[in-house]
Amino acid sequence: MTMSLPADLWPDVKPDAARRLMYAAVESFAKVGFHGTTTRDIATAAGMSPAALYVHFSSKAALLFAISRDGHERTLEMVQRVAGTDGSPVDRVRLLVERFVEWHARRHVVARVVQYELEALPADEYTTVAALRRRIEQVVQSLIADGVKDGSFTVPDEKIAARAVLSLGIDVARWYSERARKTPKALGREYATLVLRMLGSSAQ
């Protein structure tokens, strides 16, 4: 692979040929966009013939959907897991932002595709992913609401605040690279501090 992609993406995807196609698709989508990529580009990068791609995926859009759905499902699992932990709203928001930002930095290439190629999805597939995004936002909004109730946070609109928190983390995928001065973990900690201040918390 020519781009920096973690080796442990999609561990549950079988067979290996399907996973290779997903890696190749992410690389090309990240470089030249969905519309600038052909099925031949993907198959060739995966070491296959163009016809072989259709054994595993019905189309280029099906590949994008598999990548996008997986990324959003994993994100939803993460935010739900954090929301369900013990601790104050401040502690849980801090942990959520740390992990959300770290994920988008550590896996910035695939995250860029997951987050910024949504409009290329066909209507039904877009609806599926949009529903996952709403569920993620609802979890974050609920956490912020908990903090408002106990006096930890002061925000005029909890829904807008949740979108702002998520937007900060998502944007990391747009600009982060291995040349960044901050490690993903350190960046997550700094963003968590910024978010808590944005929410009106005095916690350090």
CORFENSUL-V866854 format. One record per backbone hydrogen bond with DSSP energy under -0.5 kcal/mol. NH is the residue of the N-H (numbers start at 1). CO is the residue of the C=O. Records with the same first field share a line. If there is no record, write none. Layout:
BEGIN
NH->CO, CO
END
This chain:
BEGIN
5->3
9->6
11->8
13->10
18->15
19->15
20->16
21->17
22->18
23->19
24->20
25->21
26->22
27->23
28->24
29->25
30->26
31->27
32->28
33->28, 29
37->34
42->38
43->39
44->40
45->41
46->42
47->44
48->43
52->49
53->49, 50
54->50, 51
55->52
56->52, 53
57->53
63->59
64->60
65->61
66->62
67->63
68->64
69->65
70->66
71->67
72->68
73->69
74->70
75->71
76->72
77->73
78->74
79->75
80->76
81->77
82->78
83->79
84->80
85->82
92->88
93->89
94->90
95->91
96->92
97->93
98->94
99->95
100->96
101->97
102->98
103->99
104->100
105->101
106->102
107->103
108->105
111->107
112->108
113->109
114->110
115->111
116->112
117->113
120->117
121->118
126->122
127->123
128->124
129->125
130->126
131->127
132->128
133->129
134->130
135->131
136->132
137->133
138->134
139->135
140->136
141->137
142->138
143->139
144->140
145->141
146->142
147->143
148->144
149->145
150->146
151->148
152->147
153->147
154->199
161->157
162->158
163->159
164->160
165->161
166->162
167->163
168->164
169->165
170->166
171->167
172->168, 169
173->169, 170
174->171
175->171
176->172
180->177
187->183
188->184
189->185
190->186
191->187
192->188
193->189
194->190
195->191
196->192
197->193
198->194
199->195
200->197
201->196
END
